[in-house]
Amino acid sequence: MDMRTDRAVITTAESLGMTIQEQGLELDYVLPDYYPDVCKLVRCFVTPTVVSEAISGDRLSYELSAEVRILYCSEDSHTMQCVTQTLHFSRTAELPAAEGVSAEISPVTDHVNCRAVSRRRLDVRGAVTVRIRTSAVRQQEVLSDVFEKSIQLRKIPVQFPAACIREERSVLVSEELELGTAKPPVLHIVRCDARAVEQSWRFVSGKLMVQGNLQMQIVYACEKDGDGSLEPMSFRIPYSQIVEMDGAQEQDACQVMTHVISCDLKPVTDHSGDVRLLRCEAELRVVCSAVRIASESLVCDAFSTEHPTTVKRITVPVSGAPVPFSEMLICTPKLTCTDGELDCVYDAWCEVRNLTHQTENGSILLSGMLCCYVLVRESSGMPRLLEKEEPFEYRFTPAEIGEQDMLEVHAFAENCSYTLSGAAEVSLKTELRMEGSITHCSMTEVLTDVTMQEGETHPRQFALKLYFGTADENIWDIAKRSHTSVAAIMEENELTQETLPGNGMLLIPIVG
């Protein structure tokens, strides 16, 4: 029998899993003539970054860059030298066959080794692990109402992302930074760590205005008292970008992530002839997303009081808007120089690696490895890098978390201070910031179709029957077995809720 129905189209987001790729690193580097010979290798760092990405059908293409920074010392000087090279790679990955596929790419350095083949030649070998998390957005047509007198409907409210808008923009930051007359002139840059901080956004005339600061932690080589030394500096450069997000509204749940693609610092001579200026050229990638949540009352069960009924059910994943969170953990590692005394500390910083999370008993457990680095000067005047890896765990309880909820989390060392606590020991105090979002997800069973067999009817042998119900039994189940309506049972027994308050006898009126 054809019945008049109302249908709703809901949008569902589904995680498709994780793909892992490995990119090998190989660099055979010959020092230019203006670099001194290698006497002692200090450390090799690799910073991988995804420059661009594009999805075409079931294939993901992305450009990966890896900045290689090698620190070493020469034989005749205590000045730390720095060699930088950037490697570029083009990669592709096959995506699961689905409509509306999106991918989030996270590259991390797996390992890196550097050795001096000769005094003028360096050999670097390593690998970068690229994690690609994919998800799909699907549209599903389901029943929201049936206009037939004998049909009884059970409905549930369902929230789902009605619109998911994502845009990204490239932001170029250019600035000249002054060291000031109190600082020694620059020989070359040894370390530059840049990230976006204090980010905010708001809608202006239907467009998203993103503002923030590019924070840079710099260590440069210089000369003090006729000997090589290192000097730390910190700068903040404001940036802003207008992002056109067609269809986005102020009430949508917005998220903004800013990635530093590159940050190039070049020493520049000032008007007095000293190198006390740094020309900064940085590129940021601003990724904006907006999610609009809609609500529909959908049919999850149906039956006819007169005719046998067949229904078609499906189980759909539904999710709400991402709920942001931010947590802080204080870590206090100690690093010790085992074969000598320390004269001073130049700089200290920390990085987070192998971050994992798991949900248990309504709480979230975050764990990972805190990699600590301290640039020091030995009593002999030679610079040195102290390193230590220390595991950490942090547990917190959000307002609401379920086993099926999706969690996105990032962690970084927000501030790192140090104290020379002994002749050969450095104590750190690191503020570890963990932030991200929780998207509440659930699997919901709803109907896509109802068919009523009009040629057959339920037998009517009585107009009223007795039924002994048990506490917390659902009246809908009783009505469905008896081919009657929930409203009739509640009215006949003067019930105010759709579950039985206790054990007892019920009068079941038969309607139809």
PyMOL commands that set and color helices and strands:
alter all, ss='L'
color gray80, all
select helices_A, chain A and resi 475-482+486-492
alter helices_A, ss='H'
color red, helices_A
select strands_A, chain A and resi 4-30+40-56+59-73+80-94+101-118+121-147+151-178+188-204+207-224+227-243+253-268+277-304+309-319+323-331+334-336+342-360+363-378+383-396+406-422+425-439+441-452+464-469+504-509
alter strands_A, ss='S'
color yellow, strands_A
deselect
rebuild
show_as cartoon
